[in-house]
């Protein structure tokens, strides 16, 4: 290819800075050298002089590369996302580019076996092959999965690697030689006392069982029983031998390799390129240029192919061979934006930053002054287990805080459980509203797959004789809060007003705004906030806040709204709330000093067929059923939060005379604080999909609503690092 075709005007990114690529094997070095030659061959002499040459710096492992770059002996290396995080957080390097594959920027972690009688639930005592220590698909995601299901237990008193070593019979985890040599028993690399010649259990192609290809080699050779790799590696398995392998699925079954999209252990970010802060602009320009020349659509790809290693005797050299393109990252992007909040929280949970005080406590999200008081009493009542109460401003805020690793757990109503599930959180336990909580024979805790629900009702004052379902147009409404199943989701599905039922939009907020003159829907805005009151004193808050500081929030608040404030103002004509605590809440109107003289006979239910009925007839006169609240957390914390809740429940059950009651709230002036007051005990559900707890009918209903309702929290969660760049 004649040099005259290429001029400096084609490459506005050229720079006089010499770039040193860090390589981890002879094959890596050969490909790097070819890239250097290709640059000289396709660029004119002036451009080569401006560009300087690419030089290749040989290191013994990816960890050695990170040290070399930190010490200014090399400039650039591509790493697995887990190592990118370590390089940024512990060595102050910066991520400048991210690998993107045909399906986006993420990889799926898969467990590959040759023995189809193996099961993901019974891997203990077997031999394991891993792509690398702290690698996304080979370490962090599979261990997070095993921990979240409680198949693997981690005491936190020592590093996770110690418990992994005890869990598997033997392993090869390249990169573990220095910190956890017990995880190297199956590795095959050359051993030497000379550091540069020791490849045993190192993150280098000179360790035969290194990276995804090496882990598969470890499995093929019979050294290991299971290989933890990413789904991209499955492409390299020849069609003729694919039938010899199976994937282990989360539900205990196994599946052919082609089923990786439904049979995997989790999803996380792919590889990235790191460098030092002071040369990040130069390195970005260099990467842009080599991709322009030698990428998938590069102008010089006949001379050299950046994402092809086949002629160098190894796979995945310098970059993954399955890379579609490199995305150069903007200057101000934080590592949590590059790798994703879930992944960063997962790495912290697995001890990537060492142990901290946070590892020994459970941080509970409280959304109001009253919840904070109850939570602090809870913490004092279970002295053996450290509980820290962290303030959020709404259930939506709590979901965001759990994702950002600012808190660990919260109890969410069914609609918010849907949102949290979409945000990557998982159930730990579900509140149980049955009559008794007798555990099964031989079990200390209740285990069941039947989850009693509560019902949503519409309530009016008995004296308001002319109010019915169907003639609520122009009235004032009281709703427990935004997204609440009984206060927001169920009412809009019924005919609230005959004259407003022509188009019936699927956004509840729009329906309520069209039907009602004004109302109080905490967390909303405009007319649906005009009846709200706000909070005073220690619970001072602006009107319409989405928590108990707003005096019209929740089941108790919607009832207060219906009777009006103590001055007889700010009241509604109809309240949408849950039935379970209605009787108690009516009695507490007087005992709390809110309003004197109200009894259950002063209220009636509005039935969907236009009738009115006594409160006692709620089973035949309601708006629909509401699935139970679920306590949700990040997957890696499920076992710890479960243990904490079970110990709490046991401690408090053993001390029935304790002033503190986990499922009572009236002494704090509210109802349903932290948990619903109807709760009898917790049911273990960390092995159950949140969709199953919600039930298919409710799940579909919520999904349809959110498909046409704008939601900030879902928008926040849908900023998916796998496709965002």
N, C-alpha and C positions, 0 to 999 in steps of 0.2 A: 504494500500500500504506500504510494508516494507521499512524502511528507508535505508536499505543497497543498494537499487537500485540507490540511489542518493548520489553522492560523490562530493566533492568540485571541482574535475576536470571537472564535467559537467558545472560548473558555474564559469568561469574565472572572472565574473563581481562582485563577492561578495565583500562586504566592511563592515567594522566595524561600519560605521556611522548609527545611528538610523534614520529612516525616518518617518516623521509625516505627515499623509495625512489629509488635511482639508476637512471636510464634512459639508453639509448645511442642513441636516435633519436627523430625527431618522432613516429613511430607508437607507440613505447614510451611516450613522454611522454603521448600522447593516451589510451592505455589506462590508464595510471597515474592521470591526472586523472579518468577515468570511475570508477575504483575509489574514489577519494577522494569523489566526488559520491555514489556509491552508498552509501557508509558513512553519510554525512549523511542520505541519504534513508530508509534503513531503520532507523536507530537513533533513539530518542527524544532530545530535546534534552539531558537529563541525561547520557545515555550518550555523546552527542557531546562534551559538555564534559569528561567524565571521560576519554574516549578521545583527545581532542584531534583534530586533523585529520591526515590523511595528506598530506604534501607531496611533490612530485616534483622531484628534482634532476637536471638534464640534464648528462650527461657526454659526452665525445667517443668513448669506447670502454669495454670492460669493464676494461681495465687502468687507465684513468682512474678508473673507479668504485672499484676497489680502493684507489687512492690517496686518493680523496675520503672513503671510509669510514675509512681509517686516520687521516686528518687531521681527523676529526669534522665533515666538511661534508656527509656523507650517512650513512645507517645500514644499508642493506640492499640486496642485489642477488643475483640468481640467476646462477650461473656453471656452465660445463661442469666436469666433475670434475677435469680437468687444471688448470684455473684455480683451482678450490677448493683443490687441493693447494698451489699457489703462494701463494694468499692466506693459508693457514694457516701454511705453513712460512717464507715470506719476509717476510710483512707482519703476522704475529701476529694474524690475524683468526681467527674461530671458525665452524665449520659448525654451523648450528642446525636445518636441515631438509634432507630429501633427497626428490627427486622419485621417485615410484613409478609405473610404467606397468602396463598390463594384464598383462604377463608377468613383473613383478618390477621390481627397481630397477636393472637393467643394460641396456646397449645392445650390439648387435653391430656391428662395423665391417665395412662392405661396400665393395667397389670396383665402381662402376657405369660402364659404357661404352655407347656407341652403335655402336661398330665391333666386331662379334663376332669379328673375326679377331685382336683383341688377346688377350694371354695374360699372366697375373700374373707369369710368369717372364721376360717380355721387355718390361718397361715402361721400361727405360732408354732415354733419348733421346726419350720422349714427353712430352706436356704434362699437368700435373696440377692438379686443383682440390681444395682442402682446406677443411673447414669452419672451421678456425681453428688457429693455432699452439698446440701443446701440448694440443689438444683430443683427447679419448679416441679417438673413431672417425675423426677426420679427420687425426690426426697420430700419436699414440703407438702405437696398435694396428697400423696398417698398416706403420709404419716398423719396429716390433718384428718383425713378420712377415717383412718383406723382409731384415732383418738376420739373423734366426734361420735363414733359408734360404740366406744368403750371396749373395742377388741384389744386395743393396746392401752395400758395404763401408764401414766407418767406421774411420779410423785412430786416433781418440781424441786426435790431436795438436791438433785444432781442433774447434769445436762441430759437432754433428751436422748442423745446418742447412747448413753449408758443403758437406758431401758430398751432402746431398739436392739442393742447388742444382746440383751437377755431374751428379747422376744423371738428373734430369729436364731436358728441353730448356728448359722454362719452366713457371712455376707461379703460382698465386695462393694464398697462405697468409695470410689476414687475421691481423694481430697481429705480422707479421714485419717491418714497415716499419723499426722502430728498430734491431733487432738483425741482421736478415738481409734487406736490401732486394732482394737477388738473387731472393728467393722471391716477389716482388710483381709480376713482369713482366706477368702476365695480369690483374691486378686492374683494376677500372674506377671506383673511387670518385673523388670530386672531390679535386683537389690544391689545396692552399692553403698559403701561408706562415704564415697565422694558424692556430694549433694547433686552436682550436675549430671551424674550418671545413674542416680537412683530414681527409677521410674515406678517402683512398687507402690501401688495404691495412690498414684499421683494423677492430677487432672491434666494428662498429656496423652497424645495418641500412642506414645511408647508404652503406656499401660494398656495391654490388649483389651481390657474390660472397661476402658474409659468411654464416656459419653453414651448416647443412646445406642449407637451401633455396637459399642463394647458390651453394654448390658445385654443386648440380644445375643452377642457372641458368647457371653457367660452362660446364658440359658441354653443355647444350641449345643455348647460343649458338654452339657450335663453337669457343670459345676454348680449351677443354681436351679431352684425349682420355680422361681417366679422372677420376672424382670419388670422393673418399673421404668417405663420410658414414655415419650410423648407420641401422640398419634402420627406425627409426621414420619417417624422412624418406621412405621408399618409399611410405608410405600416402598421401602428398600427390600422387603421380603419378596423373593421371586414367587410368581404365580404357582409354580410347580410345588413349592413347599408350604404355601399358605395354610393348607389343610392340616398341617402338623401342629399349628398354634391355635390357642383359644384366648379370649379375653375373659377376665373375671369381672362380673358385674356387681354393683352395690347390693343387689337383692339376693345374692348368694348363688345365682345361676352363672352360666358361662355362655359366650357367644362367639361367632366367627369374627375375624379381624375387621371385616367390613362394617361391623356394627359399632365402631368406636364412638359415633356421635351419641348413642343412647347407652353405651356400656363403658363408662369411664369414672374416674375417682375425683374429678374436679377439673376446673379450667383456670389457667393462669397466663401471665404474659410471656411472650417469646423472648428471644435474645436481643441484646443491645450492645452498642459500641460506647466505650468510655475513654476519657482522656483527662488531662489536667485542666483546671479552670483557665490558666493564663494562655493556653493555646487552643481553647475550644473553637474560636472563630476560624482559625486556620484549618483545624481538623474537619470542621463542617464543610468548608470549601473543598478540601481534598476529597471527602466522601462524595460530595455532589459531583465532582469531576469524574472520579473513577466509575461512578454509576452511569453518568452520561456517556462515558466511553464503553464500558464493559458490562453494564447491567443487561437485563433481559432484552431491552430494545436498544442497546448501546451501539454507537456508530462503529466501534472497533471490535465488536464481539467475535468477528472471524479470527482475530488475532489472540483474544483472551476472553474467557467467560468467568465473571466474578462469582457466579453461583453454581459452578460446576467443578467438582474435584476429581472426576473419574480418571483423568490422565495422570494423577499423582499417587494412585495406589491406596487412597483412603477416601472416606466420605466426610463432608462437613468441614472442610478446611477454610480458614479465615472467616467464613460465614456458613450458615446452614445451606445445603444444596437446594432445599425446598423454598428458600427465600424468593419471593416474587419481586420485592423491591425494598429499598431502605428508605425510611422516612426520617429526614433530618429534623431534629427537634428544635423548637424555638428556644431562645436564650433564657427566658424567664420561667421555664416549665419545671415544676417540682417533681422529685422522684415519685411521689405518691400519685401524681397525675400520669406519669409515664407507666407505672406498674399497676396502678389501681389501688383504691383504698382498701378493698377486701384483702388483696394480696399483701400489702404492707402490714395490715393488722394481723394477718396470718403469720407472717415472718416474726413479728414481735411476739406473738403468742407462742411460737415454737422456740423462742429464746435466741433469735438471731442477734439481738443486741445485748446478750447477757441477761442475767436475772435482775429484777428490780422489785421494789415494794409492791408494784401493781400485780406481780405474779402471785402474791400470797393473799390478795383480798378480792372480794367481789364488789364491783361498783354498780350500784342500783340507780336507775334513772327515776327521779321524782319530778313531777311537773308542777307542783304548787307548794305553798307554804305548809298546808295541811299534810300533804304527802311527805314532805321533808320531816315534819314533826313525828309522824307515824314511823317513818323509816329509821329515824334516830332512836326511837323507843325499841324498835325491832333489833337494832344493832346492840343495844344495851342488854336485851333479854337473852341473847345467844352468845354470851361472852367468849365461847370457844372458837367461834368462826368470825373472822374480821369482815365486817360489812361497811362499805363506805357509801354514803348517800350523796349523789351528784345531781344538781339541779338542771333540769331542762325546762323548756317553756311549753311543750306540747308533746303528744305522742309522736307526731311527725319528727319533731326535733330529737326525740330520744332515738328513733330509728337512725337518723343521721349521725348522732353521737356514737352509737354502737358501731356503725360502719367506719367511723373515723377513729375508733379505738379510744374514745374519751370516756365511755361507760361500757358496761358489760352486758346488762340484762334489763328487761322491762316486761311487764304484763301488758299485752295489747288486745284490744277488742278484735272481732273477726275481720272487719274491714282493714284495720291497720295491720293485722296478721298477714292479710293478702299482700299489702304494700311491702311489709318487711320480707316476706318470702320472695317477692320480685326483686328485692334489694340484696338478696343473698344470705339473709339470716335464716336460722333454722329453729324449729321448736325444741324446747327442753322438757317442759311439762305443760299440761293443760289443766285448767281449773275444772274441778269436778263438782257438779251441782246436784248429784243424786242424793237420796235420803241418807244412806250410810256409806262409810268408807272402809268396809271390812276387807282387809287384804286376803289374797288367795292363800291356801294352805302352803306353808313353807316360805312365804314371802313376807317381808316386813312392810311392803308398800302396796298400794292398790294398783293392779295391772288390769286394764280393760280396753277394749276397742270400741266401746259404746260411750259416746260423750253426750250426756244430757244437755239440752239447749235451754235457752230462756226465750220468752216471747216479747215482741214489741207491741205496744198498745198506744191508742190515741185516747187521751183523757180530757174531759170537759167538766166544768163545775155543774153540779146538778141544777143549779138555779138558772143556768144559761140554756133554757129549754129549746131554743130555735137553732141549735148548732148540731149538725150531722155531717157525716162523711158525704161529700157530694155538694154541700152548700158552704164550703169554707172560704170561697172567694171573698177577698176584701177583709178577712179577719186578721187577727194578730196571733202569731204562732210562737210556740216555745219548743226548741229542739235541744236534745242533750248536748251535742256538739258536732262540728263538721266531721264527716266520715263515720259518725257512729252508726252502727247497723240499725238500731231502733229509731234514732232521731233524725237520720239523714237518708239512709239507703231504702228502708222499707216504706216510709210514707209516700214517696213519690210514685211508687208502683201502683198505687190505688187512685181511684177517682176522688180527688180532693174537692174538685169543683166542677160541676157539669158543664158550666160555660167555658171552662179553660181546658177542656179535654180533647179539642179538635186535633191539634198537632202533637201534643204530649211529647216534648223533647226528652232525650235520654240523659240530660244533665240535671241532676236533682236541684242544683243551685238555681238554674234557670226556671224550673217548674215552680219552686217556692217563691221566687221573685215575681213570677207572673200571677200566682194564685193569691198570695198573702199581701195585705196592705203593708204590714211591717212585722218584725219578729225578733227573736233572739236565737241565733244559731252561732254559738261561740266558735271563733275561728274563721267566720265569714266576713263579709263587708257590706257596706251600703245599708239598704232598708232592713236587711236581716240582722242588723246589729242595733237597730234603734230602740228596741225594748230592753236590751242588755243593761246591766248596772255597773259593771266593773267591780273592783274590790277596794277595801279600805284597811287602815291600820297596817299590821305586819304583812297582810296579804294584799296590799295596795297594788292595783293594776288598772290599766286603761280598759275601757268598755270593750266587751266582745273577745277578750283573751281566751285562748283555747286551753284553759286549765281551771282548776277549782278556785283560783283567786277571783275569777269572774263568778259572782254569786249565783248566776243562772246557768252554770256549767254542770253537765252530768245529769244523772237521774234525779238527784235531789234538787239541783238547780232548775231543771225544767219544771218541777213541781212548784218551786218557789215562784218561778216566773208566772205560772198559771194563777196563783193566788195573789200575786202582786207584792210589792215591797211593803214594809210595815206602815207606810203612809197611804197605802191603798193605790199607789201609782205604779207605772211600769209593769203592766200585767198583760197576759195573753188570753186568748179565747180557747185555745186547744194546746195540749202538750203531747209531744211524741217522745216516749221513753220506754224503759224496760219494766216489766210487771213485777219481777222477783222481789224488789225491795219497796214496792209502792206503799204497802200497808204500814210498814215501819217508818218510812219517810213521812207519811201523812201525820203519824203520831208525833214525830220529832219536830214538826212545824211548831207545835206548842212548846214542847220540852226545851227546844233550843232558843225559844223566845222570838222566833221569826214572825209567827202570826198565831193568835189565840183562837181556840174554839173549833178548829177544823177536825172533822172525823171522816173515816172512810165513806160514810153514807152521804157526805156532801159532794161526792164525785161520781161520775159515771163514765163508762167506756163507750167510745163511738165504734160501732161495728162497720165492716166494709159494705154490708148490705143496706146501710142507712138506718139500722136500728140503734137504740141506745140500751145499755145493759149495766147491771150492777157490777162492781169491781170483782166480785166473786165469780163472775161468769167469763173470766179471761180465757178459758180454754176454748170456748166457742166464739169469742168476740175479740179477735186480735189481728194484728197486721202481718203476722208471720213469725217464724222462728229465727232465732239468732244463735249461731254456733258459739261455743264457749271461748273465753279469753285464753290466750296461749302465751307462755313466757318464752321469749325468743332471745337468741344470742348469736354471736359469730360461731361458725362450725367448730373451730378449734377449742372453744371454751365450753362446749355442751356438757362434757362429763364433769368439769369442775363446778359449773353452775348447778347441775343436777345434784351432785353430792352436797353442795352447800344448802340447797332447798330441803333435801331429805333430812339433813342434820337439824335444820331449823325446825322442821315439822315435828321431828322426834323430840327435840328438847322442849318445845312448847307443849306437846301432848303429854310429856312426862311431868309437866308442872301445870296442871289444870287450874290452880289457884292464882297463877300469874296474872297481874293486872293487864299485861299486854296480850291481845288476841290478834292473830295474823289476819283473820277474816272479819274483823269488826272495825267500823270507822266512826261511829256516831260520837264517840268521846272526843273526836277531833273536829266535830262540828260539820262533818260532811258524810257522804256515803261513797262506797266503792273506792277507797283509797288504796293504791298499790295493787289490790286485787278486788274482785267483786265480793261484796258482803255475802252473796249466796254460796260462795265456795265452801265446800266441806273438807277437801283435801286436794292434793296434786296427783295427777296421773302421768306416769313416765311416757313421753312421746318423742324422744329424740331420734327414735328409729322410724318415725312416721312422717310422711310428707305433709307439709302444711296444707296442701290441697285436699288430702284425705280427711284431715281434721275439719276443714271448712265444709266438706261435702260438695259433690259435683254441681248441684243446683245453685247453691250460694256462690260457689267459685265462678260459675259462668255469669251469674247475675252481676257480681262485682266487676268482672272483666269487661262486660258490655258497658257498664257505667263509666269505667275509667277510659274506655276507648273513645268516649266523647266528652270527657270532663278533664279540663286542664288540671294537672297536679304537679306542684313544685317538687314534692318529695320524689315522685316517680321520675320526673325529669332529671333530678339530681342522681338518682340511682341508675338511670339509663345512660349516663355518660360513660359508655362502655369502652374501656381502654383497648378492647379487642378490635374495635372498628373506628375509634374516634380520630385516629391520625390519618 
